Amino acid sequence: MLTIPGITSIEIESIQGISGAPATIDNPPLCIVPSHPATVAKSSRYHYQDYDKNWQFSDRNGYYSPFIYHA
């Protein structure tokens, strides 16, 4: 879950694969984070409002991967 008060609220949940573990895609050509598999997911909530934008994208597909941000 990601929340920035007054701007966005996002919640995403992995989709279950055949084995019961989260479904993943390993080594795709356009991966989110090249060194990690992408987890296939569905957004249970996605709301973004800032400037003239007001987006609602709940119940859509998504992907996520672990990452480390270095400044």
N, CA, C and O atoms as CSV, one atom per row, in Angstrom:
chain,resi,resn,atom,element,x,y,z
A,1,MET,N,N,0.841,-1.174,0.000
A,1,MET,CA,C,0.000,0.000,0.000
A,1,MET,C,C,0.889,1.242,0.000
A,1,MET,O,O,1.930,1.278,0.657
A,2,LEU,N,N,0.470,2.232,-0.732
A,2,LEU,CA,C,1.160,3.521,-0.773
A,2,LEU,C,C,0.117,4.612,-0.579
A,2,LEU,O,O,-0.898,4.642,-1.274
A,3,THR,N,N,0.372,5.503,0.366
A,3,THR,CA,C,-0.528,6.625,0.597
A,3,THR,C,C,0.283,7.908,0.734
A,3,THR,O,O,1.219,7.982,1.530
A,4,ILE,N,N,-0.082,8.904,-0.042
A,4,ILE,CA,C,0.443,10.257,0.107
A,4,ILE,C,C,-0.794,11.109,0.353
A,4,ILE,O,O,-1.547,11.386,-0.581
A,5,PRO,N,N,-1.017,11.532,1.608
A,5,PRO,CA,C,-2.250,12.236,1.952
A,5,PRO,C,C,-2.564,13.399,1.003
A,5,PRO,O,O,-1.714,14.244,0.721
A,6,GLY,N,N,-3.808,13.412,0.523
A,6,GLY,CA,C,-4.271,14.461,-0.364
A,6,GLY,C,C,-3.863,14.300,-1.819
A,6,GLY,O,O,-4.264,15.097,-2.667
A,7,ILE,N,N,-3.054,13.253,-2.124
A,7,ILE,CA,C,-2.598,13.064,-3.502
A,7,ILE,C,C,-2.945,11.680,-4.036
A,7,ILE,O,O,-3.606,11.570,-5.069
A,8,THR,N,N,-2.511,10.616,-3.350
A,8,THR,CA,C,-2.718,9.281,-3.890
A,8,THR,C,C,-2.954,8.241,-2.805
A,8,THR,O,O,-2.516,8.387,-1.664
A,9,SER,N,N,-3.655,7.198,-3.195
A,9,SER,CA,C,-3.872,6.029,-2.352
A,9,SER,C,C,-3.878,4.822,-3.278
A,9,SER,O,O,-4.744,4.695,-4.144
A,10,ILE,N,N,-2.904,3.935,-3.088
A,10,ILE,CA,C,-2.735,2.790,-3.986
A,10,ILE,C,C,-2.615,1.518,-3.161
A,10,ILE,O,O,-1.888,1.471,-2.169
A,11,GLU,N,N,-3.337,0.490,-3.584
A,11,GLU,CA,C,-3.225,-0.818,-2.948
A,11,GLU,C,C,-3.260,-1.863,-4.048
A,11,GLU,O,O,-4.148,-1.851,-4.901
A,12,ILE,N,N,-2.288,-2.767,-4.022
A,12,ILE,CA,C,-2.158,-3.784,-5.059
A,12,ILE,C,C,-1.937,-5.137,-4.386
A,12,ILE,O,O,-1.280,-5.218,-3.348
A,13,GLU,N,N,-2.483,-6.193,-4.974
A,13,GLU,CA,C,-2.392,-7.531,-4.388
A,13,GLU,C,C,-1.992,-8.523,-5.467
A,13,GLU,O,O,-2.502,-8.474,-6.586
A,14,SER,N,N,-1.070,-9.430,-5.126
A,14,SER,CA,C,-0.600,-10.406,-6.110
A,14,SER,C,C,-1.714,-11.374,-6.495
A,14,SER,O,O,-2.643,-11.620,-5.725
A,15,ILE,N,N,-1.598,-11.909,-7.694
A,15,ILE,CA,C,-2.514,-12.924,-8.195
A,15,ILE,C,C,-1.895,-14.282,-7.887
A,15,ILE,O,O,-0.692,-14.472,-8.067
A,16,GLN,N,N,-2.699,-15.216,-7.429
A,16,GLN,CA,C,-2.207,-16.545,-7.058
A,16,GLN,C,C,-1.864,-17.367,-8.298
A,16,GLN,O,O,-2.650,-17.450,-9.242
A,17,GLY,N,N,-0.678,-17.970,-8.278
A,17,GLY,CA,C,-0.250,-18.839,-9.365
A,17,GLY,C,C,-0.739,-20.268,-9.162
A,17,GLY,O,O,-1.467,-20.543,-8.207
A,18,ILE,N,N,-0.354,-21.165,-10.036
A,18,ILE,CA,C,-0.788,-22.562,-9.997
A,18,ILE,C,C,-0.397,-23.249,-8.691
A,18,ILE,O,O,-1.171,-24.042,-8.156
A,19,SER,N,N,0.799,-22.955,-8.172
A,19,SER,CA,C,1.282,-23.608,-6.954
A,19,SER,C,C,0.712,-22.984,-5.679
A,19,SER,O,O,0.972,-23.486,-4.586
A,20,GLY,N,N,-0.051,-21.913,-5.797
A,20,GLY,CA,C,-0.589,-21.218,-4.632
A,20,GLY,C,C,0.243,-20.017,-4.225
A,20,GLY,O,O,-0.229,-19.167,-3.470
A,21,ALA,N,N,1.467,-19.933,-4.710
A,21,ALA,CA,C,2.340,-18.785,-4.448
A,21,ALA,C,C,1.976,-17.665,-5.432
A,21,ALA,O,O,1.273,-17.914,-6.412
A,22,PRO,N,N,2.447,-16.433,-5.183
A,22,PRO,CA,C,2.185,-15.350,-6.134
A,22,PRO,C,C,2.696,-15.694,-7.539
A,22,PRO,O,O,3.769,-16.279,-7.685
A,23,ALA,N,N,1.933,-15.334,-8.557
A,23,ALA,CA,C,2.333,-15.553,-9.948
A,23,ALA,C,C,3.433,-14.556,-10.298
A,23,ALA,O,O,3.312,-13.367,-10.006
A,24,THR,N,N,4.503,-15.040,-10.922
A,24,THR,CA,C,5.615,-14.166,-11.301
A,24,THR,C,C,5.992,-14.363,-12.762
A,24,THR,O,O,5.689,-15.390,-13.369
A,25,ILE,N,N,6.649,-13.369,-13.301
A,25,ILE,CA,C,7.224,-13.434,-14.646
A,25,ILE,C,C,8.711,-13.206,-14.469
A,25,ILE,O,O,9.130,-12.160,-13.973
A,26,ASP,N,N,9.511,-14.186,-14.874
A,26,ASP,CA,C,10.956,-14.104,-14.689
A,26,ASP,C,C,11.655,-13.822,-16.011
A,26,ASP,O,O,11.413,-14.507,-17.005
A,27,ASN,N,N,12.516,-12.818,-16.023
A,27,ASN,CA,C,13.357,-12.476,-17.158
A,27,ASN,C,C,12.590,-11.981,-18.392
A,27,ASN,O,O,12.962,-12.335,-19.511
A,28,PRO,N,N,11.528,-11.172,-18.227
A,28,PRO,CA,C,10.866,-10.617,-19.410
A,28,PRO,C,C,11.710,-9.492,-20.013
A,28,PRO,O,O,12.523,-8.896,-19.306
A,29,PRO,N,N,11.537,-9.190,-21.301
A,29,PRO,CA,C,12.364,-8.162,-21.936
A,29,PRO,C,C,12.120,-6.752,-21.402
A,29,PRO,O,O,13.025,-5.919,-21.456
A,30,LEU,N,N,10.939,-6.464,-20.895
A,30,LEU,CA,C,10.624,-5.126,-20.391
A,30,LEU,C,C,10.232,-5.209,-18.920
A,30,LEU,O,O,9.153,-4.761,-18.533
A,31,CYS,N,N,11.097,-5.775,-18.114
A,31,CYS,CA,C,10.816,-5.987,-16.701
A,31,CYS,C,C,10.864,-4.670,-15.928
A,31,CYS,O,O,11.577,-3.742,-16.309
A,32,ILE,N,N,10.104,-4.599,-14.850
A,32,ILE,CA,C,10.068,-3.410,-14.004
A,32,ILE,C,C,11.426,-3.195,-13.347
A,32,ILE,O,O,11.981,-2.097,-13.399
A,33,VAL,N,N,11.954,-4.240,-12.731
A,33,VAL,CA,C,13.279,-4.219,-12.103
A,33,VAL,C,C,14.051,-5.387,-12.720
A,33,VAL,O,O,13.767,-6.537,-12.386
A,34,PRO,N,N,15.014,-5.134,-13.606
A,34,PRO,CA,C,15.665,-6.192,-14.365
A,34,PRO,C,C,16.265,-7.338,-13.543
A,34,PRO,O,O,16.340,-8.464,-14.033
A,35,SER,N,N,16.687,-7.078,-12.322
A,35,SER,CA,C,17.339,-8.126,-11.531
A,35,SER,C,C,16.368,-8.979,-10.714
A,35,SER,O,O,16.805,-9.903,-10.028
A,36,HIS,N,N,15.067,-8.697,-10.768
A,36,HIS,CA,C,14.075,-9.431,-9.981
A,36,HIS,C,C,12.877,-9.821,-10.847
A,36,HIS,O,O,12.531,-9.102,-11.783
A,37,PRO,N,N,12.246,-10.951,-10.542
A,37,PRO,CA,C,11.022,-11.301,-11.271
A,37,PRO,C,C,9.904,-10.286,-10.971
A,37,PRO,O,O,9.873,-9.693,-9.893
A,38,ALA,N,N,9.011,-10.097,-11.911
A,38,ALA,CA,C,7.849,-9.229,-11.714
A,38,ALA,C,C,6.716,-10.069,-11.144
A,38,ALA,O,O,6.433,-11.151,-11.660
A,39,THR,N,N,6.071,-9.596,-10.102
A,39,THR,CA,C,4.914,-10.274,-9.528
A,39,THR,C,C,3.665,-9.742,-10.223
A,39,THR,O,O,3.453,-8.532,-10.299
A,40,VAL,N,N,2.842,-10.660,-10.730
A,40,VAL,CA,C,1.608,-10.282,-11.414
A,40,VAL,C,C,0.576,-9.938,-10.347
A,40,VAL,O,O,0.410,-10.679,-9.378
A,41,ALA,N,N,-0.117,-8.819,-10.521
A,41,ALA,CA,C,-1.004,-8.333,-9.468
A,41,ALA,C,C,-2.246,-7.663,-10.041
A,41,ALA,O,O,-2.393,-7.493,-11.252
A,42,LYS,N,N,-3.131,-7.290,-9.123
A,42,LYS,CA,C,-4.353,-6.557,-9.456
A,42,LYS,C,C,-4.480,-5.405,-8.463
A,42,LYS,O,O,-4.271,-5.587,-7.264
A,43,SER,N,N,-4.822,-4.228,-8.963
A,43,SER,CA,C,-4.998,-3.086,-8.061
A,43,SER,C,C,-6.380,-3.159,-7.428
A,43,SER,O,O,-7.394,-3.185,-8.126
A,44,SER,N,N,-6.409,-3.193,-6.106
A,44,SER,CA,C,-7.705,-3.160,-5.423
A,44,SER,C,C,-8.146,-1.715,-5.207
A,44,SER,O,O,-9.334,-1.437,-5.043
A,45,ARG,N,N,-7.182,-0.803,-5.207
A,45,ARG,CA,C,-7.505,0.626,-5.102
A,45,ARG,C,C,-6.372,1.421,-5.755
A,45,ARG,O,O,-5.198,1.186,-5.472
A,46,TYR,N,N,-6.727,2.345,-6.613
A,46,TYR,CA,C,-5.750,3.255,-7.216
A,46,TYR,C,C,-6.462,4.576,-7.442
A,46,TYR,O,O,-7.327,4.683,-8.312
A,47,HIS,N,N,-6.106,5.559,-6.675
A,47,HIS,CA,C,-6.677,6.895,-6.829
A,47,HIS,C,C,-5.539,7.910,-6.787
A,47,HIS,O,O,-4.723,7.898,-5.866
A,48,TYR,N,N,-5.491,8.769,-7.768
A,48,TYR,CA,C,-4.475,9.817,-7.848
A,48,TYR,C,C,-5.163,11.128,-8.178
A,48,TYR,O,O,-5.936,11.204,-9.133
A,49,GLN,N,N,-4.886,12.160,-7.394
A,49,GLN,CA,C,-5.459,13.482,-7.654
A,49,GLN,C,C,-4.408,14.529,-7.338
A,49,GLN,O,O,-3.991,14.675,-6.189
A,50,ASP,N,N,-3.984,15.254,-8.357
A,50,ASP,CA,C,-3.005,16.320,-8.193
A,50,ASP,C,C,-3.077,17.206,-9.430
A,50,ASP,O,O,-3.290,16.723,-10.542
A,51,TYR,N,N,-2.900,18.478,-9.228
A,51,TYR,CA,C,-3.041,19.461,-10.310
A,51,TYR,C,C,-4.394,19.263,-10.990
A,51,TYR,O,O,-5.418,19.282,-10.308
A,52,ASP,N,N,-4.435,19.074,-12.300
A,52,ASP,CA,C,-5.715,18.893,-12.996
A,52,ASP,C,C,-6.037,17.420,-13.241
A,52,ASP,O,O,-6.963,17.116,-13.994
A,53,LYS,N,N,-5.300,16.503,-12.627
A,53,LYS,CA,C,-5.510,15.058,-12.816
A,53,LYS,C,C,-6.384,14.498,-11.704
A,53,LYS,O,O,-6.230,14.868,-10.541
A,54,ASN,N,N,-7.299,13.607,-12.060
A,54,ASN,CA,C,-8.116,12.889,-11.097
A,54,ASN,C,C,-8.357,11.496,-11.675
A,54,ASN,O,O,-9.337,11.276,-12.387
A,55,TRP,N,N,-7.470,10.564,-11.368
A,55,TRP,CA,C,-7.489,9.235,-11.955
A,55,TRP,C,C,-8.002,8.195,-10.969
A,55,TRP,O,O,-7.648,8.224,-9.791
A,56,GLN,N,N,-8.828,7.286,-11.444
A,56,GLN,CA,C,-9.318,6.142,-10.684
A,56,GLN,C,C,-9.042,4.898,-11.534
A,56,GLN,O,O,-9.657,4.723,-12.586
A,57,PHE,N,N,-8.138,4.046,-11.093
A,57,PHE,CA,C,-7.803,2.845,-11.853
A,57,PHE,C,C,-7.901,1.592,-10.997
A,57,PHE,O,O,-7.028,0.728,-11.083
A,58,SER,N,N,-8.921,1.469,-10.188
A,58,SER,CA,C,-9.088,0.285,-9.351
A,58,SER,C,C,-9.497,-0.906,-10.220
A,58,SER,O,O,-10.042,-0.740,-11.311
A,59,ASP,N,N,-9.221,-2.107,-9.714
A,59,ASP,CA,C,-9.567,-3.370,-10.385
A,59,ASP,C,C,-8.917,-3.507,-11.764
A,59,ASP,O,O,-9.544,-3.985,-12.710
A,60,ARG,N,N,-7.671,-3.090,-11.866
A,60,ARG,CA,C,-6.895,-3.232,-13.112
A,60,ARG,C,C,-5.672,-4.109,-12.841
A,60,ARG,O,O,-5.331,-4.372,-11.688
A,61,ASN,N,N,-5.028,-4.549,-13.896
A,61,ASN,CA,C,-3.828,-5.368,-13.716
A,61,ASN,C,C,-2.637,-4.513,-13.323
A,61,ASN,O,O,-2.639,-3.298,-13.524
A,62,GLY,N,N,-1.620,-5.153,-12.763
A,62,GLY,CA,C,-0.417,-4.443,-12.370
A,62,GLY,C,C,0.719,-5.418,-12.124
A,62,GLY,O,O,0.528,-6.633,-12.154
A,63,TYR,N,N,1.882,-4.885,-11.885
A,63,TYR,CA,C,3.079,-5.675,-11.598
A,63,TYR,C,C,3.882,-4.940,-10.538
A,63,TYR,O,O,3.834,-3.714,-10.443
A,64,TYR,N,N,4.620,-5.703,-9.744
A,64,TYR,CA,C,5.535,-5.071,-8.802
A,64,TYR,C,C,6.743,-5.960,-8.587
A,64,TYR,O,O,6.686,-7.169,-8.809
A,65,SER,N,N,7.838,-5.354,-8.152
A,65,SER,CA,C,9.095,-6.050,-7.867
A,65,SER,C,C,9.759,-5.369,-6.683
A,65,SER,O,O,9.562,-4.175,-6.458
A,66,PRO,N,N,10.544,-6.122,-5.929
A,66,PRO,CA,C,11.320,-5.477,-4.863
A,66,PRO,C,C,12.409,-4.601,-5.488
A,66,PRO,O,O,12.881,-4.886,-6.589
A,67,PHE,N,N,12.799,-3.551,-4.796
A,67,PHE,CA,C,13.886,-2.702,-5.280
A,67,PHE,C,C,14.486,-1.967,-4.091
A,67,PHE,O,O,13.888,-1.893,-3.018
A,68,ILE,N,N,15.656,-1.436,-4.299
A,68,ILE,CA,C,16.323,-0.600,-3.301
A,68,ILE,C,C,16.641,0.715,-3.988
A,68,ILE,O,O,17.254,0.736,-5.055
A,69,TYR,N,N,16.220,1.815,-3.369
A,69,TYR,CA,C,16.454,3.133,-3.927
A,69,TYR,C,C,17.722,3.707,-3.302
A,69,TYR,O,O,17.845,3.756,-2.078
A,70,HIS,N,N,18.658,4.138,-4.133
A,70,HIS,CA,C,19.889,4.766,-3.670
A,70,HIS,C,C,19.899,6.216,-4.124
A,70,HIS,O,O,19.755,6.500,-5.313
A,71,ALA,N,N,20.067,7.120,-3.192
A,71,ALA,CA,C,20.107,8.542,-3.534
A,71,ALA,C,C,21.496,8.983,-3.894
A,71,ALA,O,O,21.710,10.153,-4.209
